[in-house]
Amino acid sequence: MNKTRLIIKYIALDFLAAMLAWGLFFIYRKCYVDGGFNSYYLRYVWIDAKLYLGLVFIPSFWIVLHALIGLYRSVYRKSRLKEFFQVLTTSILGVLILFFLLLLDDEVNAYSSYYESIAVLFTLHFIPTSLFRIILSSQIAHKIQRRKIGFQTLLVGSGPRAQKIYTELVSAKKSEGHFFAGIVNINGENTAISEIPRIGSKDELPQLIEELSIQEVIIATEEHQKDQIASIISKLDGLQIIIKVIPNLHQHLAGMVKMGNVFGAVLIEIETNVLPPWQKFLKRTFDIITALTVLVIGLPFYVLVGVLVKMGSKGPVFYTQKRIGLGGKPFDIIKFRSMYTDAEAAGPQLSKEDDPRITRMGKFLRKTRIDEFPQFYNVLVGDMSLVGPRPERQFFIDQIVVQAPHYRRLQKVKPGITSWGQVKYGYAENVDEMIERLEYDLLYLENISIVLDLKILIYTVIIMFQGRGQ
């Protein structure tokens, strides 16, 4: 499967539909006069430069809007009915935006002409866009159903429930797209499903997923193993895969099982996207604008702090350190140096109150959190965000996950310069305090939004001016 090529197809069809719609609408605006079509005005359509500018910029506007709504995500796993309503919603929104930006200044004899223009533009755009998309989505769906394309899948579990769901999926007349790469046992059982190879244990899941390019994991635990589900999911947190579990009787009775596929196997999909695409776009745009502003306007301030750091102790102005970011990938975090150059000669250590390794200037930088300002560069290049869980070193992560394996959930989002945990709890001096602070970072993950980010930023600024950092 070539995901990039399929996305390009969707973009090309959307662009073509938008060009067709705008071209026809432009003709309508020029030639529909006094309640009827007058072909006389067609001669003026083809020499109007606005037509050709619109055929480039209007479709580009629609592509950006579709991307924000998320119409180019999960292109191989589309519900055609859901896509129809997404295109409907996007078309209404886009037409209203275009109306207020481009059409509101049109000279009209009556306000009803505005409504007619909106209705015509909506119809001309929605019909070809939805038609093209449904045709392409149907082609992909039929290929999946006929098992021509599919998704590399791991089955976690080897008991009767795993055997049952495997049999149901592979024997279905219409496939759901699972190409089983292997089975993973939960507690080292000797039992297995003869049709697929046993390839490891649950502790090896992250490595297996990377090695086999796994796209989906189905967790099929027995009733006596249901307490294992949380630990299995925690091992998968932060990985770019789809996770599904077999519901138990309690979940059925509690009304937790929601099905979108009438004929498909009964599986619950674990939601892994913490932000909708449009909020991700806004968050990233806000990050870039803020980081650029701070780095450019604050350049003299950076120079002043750099001079003070050099005057305070021997060594470089900046300090870099390997931290773990989105998806478990390492990156180099940048800070103003606040410690003596040999501060970690004995190995990785966390700072603490009255830490003798911290310079006099470093104490001020930490109290006001000015030492974190170089991380706006990390934000600009995409390693970090303004707000997100603080990144840790692998040395301490290895200790944290022994007691709190759900820590890996934080790797679903980019780490931040500031965080809810840092605002509420402050810096941690040991692993136990890191785990206590984890509660606030998990709360952030469950409630993440642009509004919450703004609140955390405001409180961070207050803490900086009050000098309550550590």
Steps between C-alpha positions, in 0.01 A plus 500: 500500500624848414329743734668808355384416148142452619504833687624667179205344314254642753664843481498493118130405488410766759696759303329397174153510663569845647628632165190368324271648765663843500517517121128422466417740782701776335302449178177506703593833661585658164223358285200449727320833460141599583398147593639332189820389327632742236767344278602844375711555811701181447743691276603706804556199723806365318688831500449569872825441693298439817376171353852360466616631837196338658570168328832490686434661837144380573587127461810560714274645770284185489805271528617683813151486650468127428839439662395691814179298529701178463376376162851385402554286811440124517442488124487120496246475783217725390133457580326624186195614696717690750701650215178616330399697809855634546500634144151642559614682815822622337313622192257703711785653701715574195217655300414731790866608530521570126172688509617741771846540346413529130128525429357732762600809299309390189244750380154338526144616455371304798639308796352182353778513238752438778315186604486384140876551460571300816269219390648484148862503622425234762327274247771542237774421753338229711374274219828441311713497817287238677455299178873484422583409859235229530617342173863489618408385852280226354786376284727477805227332710439236232873423478511455878189281499651280225826475700705673230627751754507484879676591821777308675335379822617342825266287708573522874362190676492129422193364676150413374398867461806571285427191291137606461573857387774379265267246339224758468729754333672267251183312403287812446371532146605865498838561661561783746858521376693298758816329376616312811878515546497288813367432847639631828439307822407688815647293781737274310238233431594202286166506319480667161289531188636261242422719199730788601850495652567572864759778491554620854357621829319818605826645635641496146206685344675835427792327325274265304282787382803687370667196341186371325352843409184415692202731442241341728496299823201295615498414872307179564532420870308232688277603791770409755751715308293818474717672763786474245331730249615823665866391511487384136350831385761691700773322301332613179445861605675751280530259205330593172269199484132412539416306817186288532375283784229235529225632730397299803153449650539792742575741213192377313279558804654841567428612146869554420498305173429727203493342154531683170540192277176300491655180363844531659645317798409643841811695598553821697749741346714681755512869415863611468461848347501754782426800275287534185699604190378861497609552862839340423540748215406796721728381780794461262430835331485672839827327600681620187373860518582530871843337468597724206380808683691419819820402315504812278378766743681344794842480331652786707364333815663169398831678448476666843422170675784332311748762624377457861534120474860535378581749775347274765719193436730341246342299225266532199194726499266222386458148629356216290370169626331197344131483587220273377223659295198412291472129425803421717744673264805670658593861431747757636335744740669840530524708820704786637767332711406530868748247648875465514645312202584182699157480667428145381845351516359228727210420264144629441353682800188709562539848642377573852460792734835659598672285238875583519536427127290805410685830443390826662377625164339160440286536813351821362448346156317203651286710736377707206518204256706713263731199460223340290484786244737340244241223465299733278744378235394140580140616453578667168662189350220276624665302780284665765183700551440801724279287726535127557643252749859582587745269318716268707822313445487132408697421818212622718222378269631145542457540877159667476337235279590225750256659748275687254493332156226741392770771482540408132159657434672838526693419183179541300563875490802723459670597825468861604699792639238512774236254617207457734721278715769766520250776583319296767789297641825664395829325431543145630804413711471120474316225312222479760425869453510450123228239538292735718532774237397246236140523629473861380658423163250217445218738593634739236494219244136423581393867481737635238370800307612838369316671787678287762836578337430872531411464869824310570703763314340779705578323829856434381555872433365580848741248656790652304430854627450372855828306482338179626687265266760258628 
